[in-house]
Amino acid sequence: MSRAFLVTAFLALASAPLAAQATRWDSLARSLFKELVEINTTESSGSTLQAARAMAARLRSAGFPDSDVVVLENAPRKGNLVARLRGRSTGKKPILLLSHIDVVEAKAEDWTLPPFQFIERDGTFFGRGVADDKDESAIHLALIMRLREERFVPDRDIIVALTADEEGGGANGVSWLLQNHRALIDAEYAFNEGGGGRVRGTEIRDTVRVSNDVQASEKKFLNFRFEVTNPGGHSSVPRPDNAITQLAHALTKITPTIMPVRLNEVTRAYFTRLADVVQQEAPRQAAAMRAIVANPGDAAAAEVLSADPRYNSQLRTSCVATMLEGGHATNALPQRARANVNCRILPDETAEQVRAVLERVVGDTGVQITAQGAPTNSPPSPLTPALMSEIERVTREMWPGVPVIPTMSTGATDGLRLRNAGIPVYGVSGLFYPETFAHGMNERIPVRAFYQGLEFMYRLVKGITSGRPVS
C-alpha cells in the first residue's frame, strides 16, 4: 500500500466528520425554518407569540437555561424572543443578531402554493416569510445552538432577538423592547436584514454573485399631502380652474430626479466599490460612478446614473405619488382633490428641505403641500475598519473575488429604531438571493443559498467573538 494512498485515506477520514457536522447543522436550521414558516404570524390572524414560544422551546431543548431564553408578551398574539449565549467577562458589550418573525398578509387564493406550508421543490424553499425574514431567524438560532454545542465561549455575549411588528409599525417589537427592556438587547452593534448578496440574473440556478452588500444606512420616509380646493359647480359648465386638473399638473412635476444629488459616507463607498464591479459590463456607468464620487455636482455623471432607478435612489431623496382622491359627484366640478406623495429621504436631509424643493418644483401656491407627521431619523452606522475587515475575510474564504460593498437601503427596517437608540446596525447575511417575491405571491429563496448564508454567519460571528486580533 503506497504512502500517497495512506495520506489520501487519512485526509478523507479526517474530513468526513466535518462534512457530517455541516449536514447536521443544515438539517437543524431547516427544521427551525420549517417550523417558523408554518406558524402564521400575520397581523390579521397570526401569532408572533406562538412562534416565539416555539423557538424558545427549541432553545431550551438544546440546553439553554431558562434565564437566557426570554419570551415577552406585550399584547394579544404579540411576542418577542430574546436569547443569550453567554461569553467571557472581557468588558466587551454584546453583539445582537436581530430578525423579525411577523410577516405580511398572504391570501391563499392569491398563491398557487399554500403560503403557510414550507415547501422544498426544485432547489427552492417556498412559503410566506422565507425571504422576509424567517430565514435569518432560523440562521441566528441555529448559529448559537451550534456554538453552544461546540463549547465555544465567545469574548462577549451573543444575543439573538426575534421580534414582532416590523411589518406593522414596530409598536410591539423593537421599539417596545428598547423602551421597556433595553438591557436585554443592548449591544455594541447589531446584525440585521437589509444587506446580503447581489446577484446577476433572475433564475435560481442561473445567477452570478456580484457583491456581498452590507447595509449601513437607511433612508427616512415621510408622506406629504398635496391638496387643491375649489368652489366647484355643475359639470355642464366647465371652468379652467379645475381642482383635479390643477393637482394632476402639479404631480406631473414630481419626477424621480427633482431632488438634488447628495452623497454620504456609505453611498460614496457604495459607488466607489461598485464601479470596479460593473466596469466590464457597463463601463459608462462605472466612469459615471467614479465621477460622481469625485464631484457630486457632475451633472453629466448624475444623468447617466439617474437613468437606472436603483442608482438614482442612492443619489438623492426620492418622491413619488402613491394615492389619489378627488371630486364628490360624477356630475359636479370637483371641490377638492388630494394626493399622497411618499418621500424616501436621505439620512442627512430634513423634511423642511424636502418640502421646500417640492414647493419650488410645483410652483403653484394653489397646491397646499403638508408633511404628514415627521420622519424618524436613521443615522448611518460607521464603517468600522475592524468589522468590515472581518466581513471581507469571511467573504473571501467562501466566495473568492466577490467584493464587499456598503449600501444604503431605500426602504426601512427595524435598524432605524436601534440606530436612534445609539446601537449601530449592519445589514449582513451572506444570503445571495435573486428575485424572492418577498411580500408577494409564492415567496421563495434558493435552498443552497440559505445553507451558505448559515455558514457565512457562523464563521463571521465566531470570528468576531473569538478574541483574536483583527487585521
N, C-alpha and C positions, 0 to 999 in steps of 0.2 A: 504494500500500500504506500503510495507516494506521499512525501511531506506536503506537497501542494494540495493533495486530496484531503489530508487531515486538517490543514488550515481552513480549507473551504468548508468542511463539515463542521468544524468548531464555530466558525462565524455564523453558519446557518442556524446552529443550535442556540447560539448566544442571542441572535436576533429574534428567534421565534417567540419568546415570552413578551418582547416589546410589541410585536405585531398583535399578539393575542390581547395584550393590555389595551392597545389602541382600539381594537374592535369592541372590547368590553365597555369602554367609556363612550364610544359612539352609540352603543346599544342603550346605555343609561340615558344619554342625552335625548335619544329618540323617544324613549319611554316617557321621560318628563314632558317632552314636546307634545307627544300624542295626548297625554292626559290633560295638559293645559288647553290645547286646541279644542278638545271635546267637551270642555266646560264652557258654556255660553256665558260670556262676560260683557254682553252689550248693555247699554244704558236702559233700554226698554224692558227687557225681560231676563237679563243675565245676572250673574253674581260674581264680583271680584272677591267677595268674602269666601265663597266656596272654593275658588281657585287658590286663594292664599292659604286656606286651611289645608287643602290637599297637598300643596307643596311643602307646607310646614311638617306634615306627617311624613313626607318622604325624607326630609332632612333629619327628623328625629330617628327614623328607621336607620339612617346612615350613621348614627352615633352622635349627632349634635345635641348638646344638652338643652333642656327647655329654656334655660336662662339666655341662650344665644339664638333662640328662634321665637320671634315675637310676631303675633298676628294682632293687628289693631283694627277694631271695628268701630267706625265713627258715624255710620249712617246705615239705614236698611240696605242690605245687599252690597255694602261697600266695605272692602277690606284691603289692608296693606300688609305685606310680609316684609320683615326686616330680619336678616340672619347675619351672623358674625362668625368668621373664622379667626380665632384668637392668635395674635402674634406675640413676638418677644417685646419686652418693655424697653424699647430703644428711644422713646420720646417722640417717635415719628407719628404724625396723625394718620388715621386710616386712609385707604382708598375705597371709593364707593363704586360698585357696579350697579347701575340703575337701568331698569326697564319697566315698561307699563304693561299690565295684564288686561286692561279694558280694551275693547275693540269696537270698531264702528258697526253699525247695523248691517245685517246680512239677511235678506229675504230669500227663503229657499226657492220661491217661484222665479226669482231672477237669476238663479245659478243653474248650471247644468250638472253640478255635483252638490251633494249635501254640505252646506257651509260649516256645520259643526261636527263633521266627521273627518278624522285625519286620514288622508288617502295618499298612498305612495304609488305612483304609476309612471312608467317610462322615465325613470330618473328624476322625478319631480315630486315634491310634497305639496299637497293641496289642502286648503282649509282656511277659514277666517282667522286671521292673526298670525299665519305662518311667516309673513314678512313684517308685520307691524302689530305687535313687537314681541310675540311669544317665542320666536326663535332665539332672541337674545336672553330672554328669561330662562329658557331651558339651558342655554350655554353657560350662563353665570352660575346656575345651581349645580350643574354637573362639574363645573370647574372647581368650586370649593369642596364638593364631595370628594373629588379625586385628590386634591391637595391634602385633605384631612386623612384619607386612607393611606396616602404615601408618607404620612407623618411629617410632612413638610411644615415647618414653623416659620411663617413669614416674619420680616423685620418690623411689621406693624399689623394691625388688624385689617382684614378684608371684609367689607360689608357688602351684602347683596340686598337690594331693595326691589321688590316687585310691587308696583303701586297702581292705584286706581285713578280714574278720571282724567288721564292725559287727553283723551279724545273729547271729553266733555267739559273741559274748562279748568280742571285741576283743583276744584274746591275741596275734594275729599282725598286728594292724593299728596303730591309732594308739598304743595303749599300748606296743607294741614299738618303734615309731619314737621315741617320747619317751624311752624308756629307753636306746636304742642309737644313735639318730641325731638327737638333739634339734636340732642345728644346722641340719639340712635343713629342718625345718618350724617353727623358732622364729619367732614373728611378734608384731607389736603386738596384732593381733586376727585372728580368723578369721570367714569366712562359711561357713555350713554349712546342712544341711537343717533342717527343723523350723519354718520360717516359711512365708511365701507368701500368696497372695491368698485371702481369704474371699469366697465367692460365695453368692448366694441362688438356690436352685433346684438340681435334680439332673441335668437333661438337659444334654448337652454344648452344644447350640445355644440353650438357653433359660435362661441364667444371667445374673445381675446382679452386678457387682463391688460388694462391701460394704466391704471394707477390705484394705489391704496389711499383713499382720501380720509383725512382727519378733520372733522367738523370742529372748528374752534370759535365760531361766531354764528350768530343768527340775526336775521332782520327782525325788527319790531313790526307789529301790524296794527293798523288803525283804519276805521271806516269813516268816510266823510259823506255827509248828506248834501246832495245838490237839490235845490228846491226852487221852483218858479211858481209864482201865483199870478192870477189874472181875474178881472171881473167876470169873464166868460160871456155867455149869451147863447142865442139859438144857432144851431149848426147850419141853418139855412141862410145865415148871413155871416159868412166867414170874415175874419179880420186878420190883418197881417201879424198882430201881436198874440200869437197862439202859444200857450204855456208849454205844450208838448213839443212844438216845433222849436221854441227857444231853448228848451232843455236839450233836445236832440242835437242842436247846433253846438251847444257847449260840450257835449260828450264826445263829439267827433274830434275835438281838440285834445282829448286825453289819450295821447299816443304812448307807446312803450318808451319813447326816448325824450319825453318832456323834461325829465329831471336831470340835473347836471351830473357829470361823471365825478365820482368821489371814491378814492381807494383808501383802504386802511391796511394795517399790518398783515392781516390774513389774506385779503384779496391781492395785495402786492405779491405775497409769496405764492398765491394760487396761480396768477398769471405768469410769474417768473418761471416756476417749475413746469407748468403746463405747456409753455412754449416749446420746451425740449421734447415733450411727449408728442405734440402734433406736428412737429417740424416736417417730417417726411410726407405725411398725407395732406397737410394743409399749411404749406409754407407762408402763404399770405396772412393767414390768421396768426401764425407763430410770430411773424415780424410785427404784426399789429400789437400782439401781447407785449412784446419787448418794448415797443414804442410807447405804449400807454403807461407802462411802469416807469419809464424814464421821464415821461411828461404826460400826466393825466389830462392836460389841456389839448392834447394832439387830436384835433377834430377828425382827421383822416383815419387814424387808428381806431378811434371810437366808432366811426361809421362802419368799418369793417367788422368789428366785434359785435356791434349792436344788431347786426343782421341775424345773429344767432341768439334766440331767446334765452338760452342758458347763460351765455356770456353777458348779454345785456343786463340780466338780473343781478349779476355780480358787480357790474359797473356802477349802478345807480339805484336809487329808490324807484320802485315801480308802482304805478297806479292804474287800476282798470275798473270799468263799470261792471257791476255784478248783478244788480237788481233794478227793476223799473216799476213804477206805478204812476198812473195819471188818469185824469178825467173822472166824471161821475155819472155820465149817461151817454148812450150811443147817439143821441140827437142833440147834444149840448156841447158848446165850446168848453174846453177844459178850464176849470178854475185853479187847478193845482196839478203840478207834475213833479215827481221826485225820482231820484236815482241814488243808489248806493255805490260809492266808489271806494274800492278796497285798496289800501296802500300798504306795501311792504317796505318799511323804512330802514335805511342804513343805521347801524348802531350809533353812529355819532351825529345823526341829524335829529332835529326836533319836529314835533307836529306843527309848530308855527312856521318853520321854514318850508315845510311841505305845503301847508295851506297857502302861504304867500305865493309860491310858484303856481299852484292851481288857479288862484285868482288872477294872476298876471296872464297866464296862458288862456284862460277862458275870456278875459277881457270884457265881461258883461256884468255890471253891478246888479242887474235884474236877476242874476242867478246867485242865490244865497248858498254859501259853502260853509258847512258847520261840522266840526270834528265831533264824532260820537264817542265821547269818553276821552281817555288819554292812553297812549301806548305804554307798555311795560318795557322799561329799558332792559337790554341784554348785552352788557359789556363784553367785548371779545376776551377770550381766555388767552393768556400769554403763551407764546410758542416756546416753552421752556426747552433749552437745548438737551438737557439730560433725558427728558421724557421723549422728545422727538427722536433722539438717537436710539432709544430702546425700540420704538415703533419701527424705525428704519432697519434696525438689526434683525428683528423677527421677520420683517417683510423680505429682506434679502435671503434669509435662511429658507423661507418657504417658496418664494417666487423671485428668483434672481432676475435683476434687471427691471423690476417693477418699482417705479418711484413712489415716494410718499408725498402727498400734496395736501396742504392745509386748505380748507374750504369754508365758505360762509353759507349756511343754509338760508334759502329764500323763504322757507316755511318756518314753523315754530315747534319746539318740543318743550318738555319739562326742564330742559337745560337752562332756560332763561330764569326759572324760579331759583335754581341753585346759584346761578351767576349773580343774581341780585342779592343773594344771601352771603356772598363772598366766597363761594366754593367754585373754583374754575371747573369747567366741563369740557370734555373732548368726546366727539362722536367717533368712536373706534370700535371696529367689529371684525375686520378681516373677512367680511362676507361679500363675495363677488357675485352679485345678482344682476341679471338682465331685467327685462320688464317683469314686475311681480304682481301687478294688478292689486296692490295694496289699496284698500278702501273700495275695490271694485269686485267684479264677478270672478269667481274661480281664482281667488288669490293663491299664489304659488311661488315656490322657490326651488332651485336645483338641490337635489339631495347631496351631491358631492360638495357643493359649496358650503352647505350647512356644516358638514363634518370638518371641512378645512377651517371654517371660522371658529369652530370649537377648539381645534388645535392651536390656531393663532392666538386666541385669547388666553389659553392655558400657558403657552410659552411666554406671552407678554406679561401677564400678571405675576407668574412665577419669577421671571427675570427682574421685574421691578422691585419685588419684595424679597429678593434673595439676600440683600445686604451687600452685594458685591459692588465695587466702584463702577460707575457708568462713564464710558468714554464720551 
